[in-house]
């Protein structure tokens, strides 16, 4: 029995396997593109290492794709055959995978928290608890978990910088913007490849309406996310959002083509980057050419997925109002049906916020802005349950606002803009300023506002 780089006991027996396992753990923390290669090497050398099978299964579930469930189930089955040979800490990961496979990701979080109770410096458990909570929209729990284990991490701990990066993001998502920025900068100083911490600072600039400073932060630090898996596309997405807020549309289009959609995957995270960016562009009145076409084609094949409501709502952006009425209606109907079952936590989120949100997006695509506003405004308070970040969910907030403007609901829209400003610590971006100007113009003229239509 040997210790890994975080000082945790490991049931691995070969030195090379331990080196690869350490690389897996660092890769998970840094969102490294070569993580799966190292994991494969561990499984090939020591196929009885149950923890590696559990991590494989958990990683597959985090990809949010129905067709990967059989592979995750196979990883669980293999891990269970090795259960008796695993250490008690390692078994908790298998238990976590089993809970999530049964439709209870919140129970998977509980198993990771049990690991952290006895082994607070197990950075892999720390990151997984953080990541699953992110998927579930549990920013308060994310922050509490990190604050519970932070005293155990000294500055020499191999994961100290990555811990700070996670904490910076949790601080930002819970509205502590000043501390989030300082912590995120410290994270990157400590771990130069901590793309998560770097992106937490980008989130701060987004939420505080400071696109210029956000661009200054990201520019020149590309090496901090160049090593990443598809998470690198998300960081480029943040940079595109900053250009959009500054009205630099040519730069947005260039980043979309060269980086955000560099690889035309149907990974839901890549799709969410692309669909939300195109929608923001259109809400601001910018033509996006044929860029929706390839997204609509891919999303038309995802209507029956149902793994994550966050993913489904972004697929729907590429279908509703895009000459994909059949697929859009099929997806909305399936979301409602899943929500009525509510037998798993994913299905419960299809019910709330999924059903109303999906109906609202469908109505928006059909140009029924009164119905869109009614549905989307009703579901605003529960949208956190869709998961993701404030910045990612903001596309739905913008659609709610613009639907209200097009329906002439100025007072109600103004109240939403006030809520949005309060969430951002009193700051507003140029999007909000432009909508307030439209409301003022509409009131002065006594007619409907001229918010750009698609």
N, C-alpha and C positions, 0 to 999 in steps of 0.2 A: 504494500500500500504506500502511495506517495502523495505529496501535497501538490495542488495546482498553483498557478501563479498568484491566486488570491488567498492561499493558505488553507484551502479546504482539502480534506481527505478525498482521495480518488481511488476507485477500484481498478483503474488502469494498471497494467503490469509492465508495459514497454516504454522506455524513455522517449522514443520517437512518437509514439501514440500520445504521450502526455504533451509533447511539444505541439503536435497538431491540435490537441484539445485546447491548449492555452490559446492557440491562434483562432480557434472557433469562438471562444469566449470573447476575446478582444474584437473579433470580427462582428459579433452580435452588438457589442457596445458601440463600435465605430461604423456600423452599417457597411461593412466591407464587402466588396464584390467577390472576394475569394473565399468567403466563409464556407460556402457549400463544398468547395474543393477540399478544404481541411476536414470538414465533417465526414466526407466520403472516405478520406484516408483513415480516419479513426475507425469507422465502421468496418472497413476492409481488414485492417490489422487486428482489431479486437471486436469481433461481432457480438461478443457477449456483454459488451459495455452498454447496459440498459439506458443510462442517462443520455447517451448519444442518440439512441432510437427515440427517446422521449423528446429531445430537442428537435429532431427531424420532424416528428409529428406535430409538435406545437408550432414550429415554423411554417408548416404547410397550412395549418388552420389560420394562422395570421395572414395568409395570402388571400383569404376570403373568397375561395373559388369552390363551387360545389363539386367539380370534377376531380378535385384533389382529395376529397374525403376518403375514398378507398385507400389511397396511399397513406393517409394519416392513420386510418384504422389498422392498416398492415404494420405501421411503425409501432402502434400501441400493442398489437398482438405480440410482436417480437419482443418488445420491452417487457411484457408480462411474463414471457417465458424465462427471462433473465432476472425476474424480480427478486428471487431469493438470494441471488449473488450480489445484489446491489446494496450499497450502504443505506442506512435509514434516510439520510438527507437526499440521496439520489432517488429513492422510492417516491418521495414527495413530488418530484417532477413527473413521474409516471402517473401518479394519482391525479395530478393537474391535467395531464393529457386526457385521461379517462373521463374526468368531469366535463371537460370542454367537448369531447366527442359525444357526451350525453346531452349536450345543449346547455351546459351550465358554466360559461366562462368565468362568471363571478366566483364560482367555487374553485376554479383553477387559480384565481388570484389568492384565495384563502390558503391554498396549499403553498403558494410561494411565500405568503406572509408567515406561515408556520416555519418554513425554512429560515426566514430572516429572524425569527424569534430566537432560534438557537444559533444561527450562523449569520449575524447581521452583515458581515463583510463578503457574503456570497453575492458577488456583483451580477452574476447571471440571473439569480432569482430577483435581485433588485430591478434589473432591466426588464425582465419578463412581467413582473407585477406592474411596472410603469407602462409597458407597451400594451398589455391587455386592458388596463384601465383607460388608456388613451382610446382604444377601439370602442370602449363602452361609454366614453364621455365622462369619466369619473375624475375630474380634475382635482376636486377636494381630497379624495382618497389618494390620488397620485402624490399630492404634496405631503399628506400626513404620513404616508409610507416612507418617503424619503427622509422626512424630519425625524422619524423614529430610528433610522439606522445611521444617520450622519455622524453621531458622536463616536461610532466605532471605526470610522475611516480616518486614519492619520494621513498626512500629506505624502507619505511614502507608499501608501497603498497603490497598487498598480491600476486600480479603477477610480482613483480619487477624482481625476479630471472629468471622467464620464459621469460620475455621480453628480458633480457640480452641473454638468450640462443638462442632466435630467431635472435637477432641482431648478435650474434657470427656467426651463420650460414650464414646470409646475407653478413656479412663481408668476410667470407671465399669464398662464391660463387662469389663475386665481386673482389676477388684477394687481399684483404687486410689481409694477413695471420697473421702478427704479432699482429695486433689489435684483430683479430678473436680469436687467442689462449688466449690472456689475458682476453678478454670478456667472452669466454666460461668457463674459470676457475672460473671467478668471479660469473658466473651464477650458477655453481654447488655449490660453497661455500654458495650462497644465498638461493638456492633451491636444497637441496641434492638429490631430486628425478627428477631433470630436465635432463632426458635422452637426450633430443634434444640438450641442450647445451653441454653435455658430448660428444655427437656424432659430434657436430660441431668441437670440438678440434681434434677428430679422423680424420675428413676430412682435417684439416690443415696438420696433419702428412702425410696423403696420398698424398696431393698435393705437399708437399715439399720434398717428397721422404725420409721420416725419419721414416721408419717402426719400428726401434728399440725403439725410443722414444714414438711412438704410442702405442706399446705394454706395455711399462712402464706406460703410462697414463691410459690405460684401466684395466690393471691387478690390482686387489684389489678394484676396484670400481664397481664390479658387482651389488651391491645393488642399484646403481643408475638406472639400467634398469631391474632389476628382477621383478618389479611391473608392467611392461609394457604389453600392448597387443602384437600383433605380431611384433611391432616395436623392441622388444627385439631380434628377429631373425636377424634384420638388423644390430644391434650393433655387434652381434656375427660375422656377415658377414664381418664387418670392421676388426675385429680381425683376421679373416681368411685371408683377403687380406694382412695384415701385415706379417703374417707368410709366405705367398706365396712369397712376395717380398724378404724375407730373405732366400728363398729356403727350408723352413721347411715344406715339402710337407706332411709328416705324420701328423703333427699338423693340417694342412689344412683339410685333409680327416677326421680326428677325429672331428673337429669342425663342418664340414659339416654334418656328420651323427648324432652327438649328440645334436647340437644346431640349425644350419641353417635350416636343414630339420627335426627337431625334430617332428614336426607335418606335415604330408604330405597334406597340404592344396593346393587349387588352387587359393588362394588369389593372385592377380597379384604381390603384393609386395613381397610375399614369393617366388613366381615363379621367379621374377626378381633376387632376391638374389641368388637363386640356379642355374639358367641357366647361369647367367653371371660369377659365380664362376667356374662352370664346364668348360665353354668356355675358361676362362683365364688359367685354368690348362692345357687344351688340347693345347692351343696356345704355352704353354711352354714345350710341349712334354710329359706331364704326362698322363698315362692311368687312367681313372676314373671308370673302371669296368662297372657295369650295372646301374650306378646311373642315366643315362639319361632315362632309361625305364619308370619309374613312372612319370617323368616330361612329356615325350612325350605323354603318355596315357592321362594325364590331359589336356595338351595343345591341343590335337587333338579335344577336346570338346569345345575349345574356338575360333575356326576359324571364327565364325560369330559374335563375340562380338562387336568390333568396338567402345568401349567406350573411350579408350585412346590409342593413337598410341604408347606411351611408353610401355603399357602392351602388345599390339599386337606384337611389335618387339621382346620382350622377349619370348613370346609364340613361335614365329617363330624360335628362337634359338634352341628350343627343337624339332622342326619338320624338318627343312631343313638339309638334309644330315643324317637323323636319320632313314632311311627306312620309312619315312612318307611323301613320295613325293606327294601323292594325297592331304593330308591335307595341306601341305606347299603351293602347287600351289593354292588351294582353298583360303587360307588366303591371299596370295599375290594378287590374282585377286580381292578379296573383298576389300582390302585396296585401290587398284587402282580405283575400282568402287566408293567407298565412297569419294575418293579424287576428282573424276570427278563431284560429286554432290556438295560438299562443301557448303551445306546449313546450317551446324552448325559449330561451332568453332572446334569441334572434327574432323569433316570431312575435314575441311580446313587443319588440321595438318596431316590427312591421305594423303593429296595431297603433302604438304611440311612440314616436310621432309619425310613423310611416304612412298610414292610410290617408290622413288629411293632407299631409305634405305632398303625396303623390297626386292626389286629386287636384290640389292647387297648381302643381306644375303642369299637369295635363290641361287644365283650364287656361293657364297662361299661354301655353303653346297654341291653343285654339283661339286666342284673342278674347276670351271671356274674362276680362280683367276684374269685373265685379266679383265673380265667383272665385277667381284666383286669390284676390285679396281677402275675401271672407275665409277661405280655407287656410291660406298661409298665415294670416294674422292670428287665427285661432290656435295654431300649433306652435307659435313662436316660443312659448315658455317651456315646451318639452323638447325643442330641437337639440338641446344638449345631449339627449339620450341617443341621438343618431351617431354620436361619436365624432372623432376628428377634433379639430381646433376651432377656436373662434374665427380665425382668418379663413379657414376652409368653409365653415358654415355660413360665412357672410354672404356668399353668393345667393343663398336662399333669403337672407334678410334683404338684400338689394332687390331681388325679384318681388318680395312682398311690398317694399316701398314703391317700386315703380308700378306695380299693379294698382296700388292705391292711388297713385298720382293719375294714372290713366283712367281710373274710375271716378276721379274727382273727390276722393276722400282726403282732403287736405288736412283737416284737423287730426284725423286718426294717424295719418302719415307723419305729421309733425310730432306726435307723441312717440311714435316708434323711433324717429330720429333722435328725440331726447333720450330715450332708453339706450339707444346705440351709443350716444355720446357719453352717457353715464358709465356704461360698460368700459369705455375707453379712457376712463379717468378724466373726463371733461374735455378730451381732445376730439377734433373732427378732421377727417380727410377731405380732399377736394370733391370726392363723390357726394358726401353729405352737404357740403357747401353749395354745390350745384343744384341739389334737390331743394334745399331751402330757398334758393333763388327762384326756382320754378314755382314753388308755392306762393312766394311773394308776388310774382308776376301774375299768376292765376287769380289771386285775390284782387289785385289791382284792376285786372281787366274784367273780372267777373265771369270768366269763361274757363273751359277745361284747359289744363296745362299742356304744354307742347313737349312733354318728355319724349325722347326719341323712341319710336316703335321699331320692332325688328323688321 
